[in-house]
Amino acid sequence: MRSRGWFPRIALVLGLIFLYVPIVSMIVFSFNNSRLVTVWDAANSPTLKWYHILVHNGQILSAAWLSIRIALIAATGAVILGTLAGMALARFAAFRGRMLLAGMTTAPIVMPEVITGLSLLLLFVAMEQLIGWPHGVGAVTITLAHITFCMAYVTVVVQSRLTGFDESLEEAAMDLGARPVKVFFRITLPLILPAIASGWLLAFTLSWDDLVITQFVAGPGSSTLPMVIFSKVRFGVTPDINALATIMVLLVATGIAISTVWMRYREKRRERDAQLAAAANL
């Protein structure tokens, strides 16, 4: 019995070490004074020199700002379309084209990114020849491509949340005279808001760090941050890349922590309201 108890713990510790030790070492070496990323300069380290160099790097800053704008727009668009698709799949059991919609919304998840990127590039080229839009490849095509594959993940998250949704709450609100639109915004939306927020964060992260699909649909002057990092890494990792990666890790960790605290607060508040409602009925 003891061996069964120790084995999962050892496996968990080894898994965490395998995942996080490289990240921790990267963060530590971002404060290294040496230009060699694998040699620690004990005499002059730690230092913030590489962060100072990073802040004054115009190429990286412009690429980061472009990636942020694209990720914000793509995540918002994916949440809107993904929520509508998830509600259609969860609420309407049988309608013409349901299987086609389900297959099309989940296909980007299992489709190789090379195939997705190539197909989107061919689509944009054909659209430009037929209707004259979009005008070449660039930030617009990158945003549309990111909305396309991020929407699939949001659809799965929202559909999973709606599958176990208590529809009696909506029925009770409509019995009391509320219209369907008001029921959606006052009952349904607040209850599925944690799933929508999770889908938005997931879509933002996927759009922020996508490289393969972006390379197919990007044009001159529209290099995102992952593309710039990849082009620099091919010629050797420099300490300023470690500093950039450290900042990205801290931003993602902060966003996850804030969203976790917020969702726990919403869940506790919902449970408290349910207890108060049950007490009032008694």
Buried (B, 14 or more C-beta within 10 A) or exposed (E): EEEEEEEEEEEEEEEEEEEEEEEEEBBBBBBBBBEEBEEBEEEEBBBEBBBEBBEEBEEBEBBBEBBBEBBBBBBBBBBBBBBBBBBBBBEEEEEEEEEEBBEBBBEBEEBEBEEBBBBBBEBBBEBBEEEEEBEEBBBBBBBBBBBBBBBBBBBBBBBEBBEEBEEEEBEEBBEEEBEEEEBBEEBBEEBBBBBBBBBBBBBBBBBBBBBEBBBBBBBEEBBBBBBBBBEBEEEEBBBBBBBBBBBBBEEBEEEEEEBEEEBEEBEEEEEEEEEEEEEEEE
